[in-house]
Amino acid sequence: KAGVTQTPRYLIKTRGQQVTLSCSPISGHRSVSWYQQTPGQGLQFLFEYFSETQRNKGNFPGRFSGRQFSNSRSEMNVSTLELGDSALYLCASSSVGTENTGELFFGEGSRLTVL
Amino acid sequence: AQRVTQPEKLLSVFKGAPVELKCNYSYSGSPELFWYVQYSRQRLQLLLRHISRESIKGFTADLNKGETSFHLKKPFAQEEDSAMYYCALSYYNTDKLIFGTGTRLQVFP
């Protein structure tokens, strides 16, 4: 099976712009979650989606949003970018509902730099 | 509040030495705990989870509810164990994981 695929891998934006990141989960996985990784804060949970519904949301401002499509692919959007949004954004998928709950399969990440 | 604490940022040992990476947690419910590992230039991946009570690559971790700990142990470290290790807590059996800040393990030859 192909792994979790994230696009783009790298991007540079300026303050005030917006960005959309995409994630294709492992085939058959219906749960997708997003994490922000920074040197200062480590790995922080952003959102979790299952069957196109947001199940959990982390403590991030409303500028951070996401969605999931019927084919389980997911996107996240960050509007009005700030310098502090520079980070590696990781997407993970899982086969929720089986004994594998909690085993997340991570993508390589999208590295966002805000100038 | 739910929290995972890994007190050591860096742990350096020589090959063949025992290793213990510490993890403490605070959680109001019944915890589901995991260790994730990231080797150089690889993706973050699951190493082991407490419910399976298994040994992976020689690593074991025991959940101690009294001490709210889930330390990762290996009796004899290998150079290929050098990586970043993250302890994580599953939020009420969802895919919302609360991660610790990670411990970098360096195993010298």
Contacts between the chains, C-beta under 8 A, distances in Angstrom:
chain1	res1	chain2	res2	distance
A	3	B	43	7.3
A	31	B	95	5.2
A	33	B	95	4.6
A	33	B	96	6.8
A	33	B	97	7.8
A	35	B	97	7.8
A	35	B	99	7.8
A	42	B	99	6.0
A	42	B	100	7.4
A	42	B	101	4.5
A	42	B	102	6.3
A	43	B	86	6.7
A	43	B	97	7.8
A	43	B	99	4.0
A	43	B	102	7.8
A	44	B	99	7.7
A	45	B	91	7.9
A	45	B	96	5.1
A	45	B	97	6.5
A	45	B	98	7.0
A	48	B	94	6.1
A	48	B	95	5.0
A	48	B	96	5.4
A	50	B	95	8.0
A	55	B	94	6.2
A	55	B	95	7.9
A	55	B	96	7.9
A	56	B	91	6.8
A	56	B	94	5.6
A	56	B	95	7.7
A	56	B	96	4.3
A	58	B	96	7.5
A	90	B	44	6.9
A	92	B	95	7.1
A	94	B	95	5.3
A	96	B	95	6.6
A	101	B	32	7.5
A	101	B	90	7.3
A	101	B	93	5.9
A	101	B	95	7.7
A	102	B	32	5.5
A	102	B	34	5.8
A	102	B	46	8.0
A	102	B	49	5.9
A	102	B	90	4.6
A	102	B	93	7.6
A	102	B	95	7.3
A	102	B	97	7.3
A	103	B	34	7.9
A	103	B	46	4.9
A	103	B	49	7.0
A	104	B	36	7.9
A	104	B	46	7.0
A	104	B	95	6.1
A	104	B	97	6.7
A	105	B	45	7.7
A	106	B	43	4.9
A	106	B	44	4.3
A	106	B	45	6.9
A	107	B	43	6.9
A	108	B	43	5.9
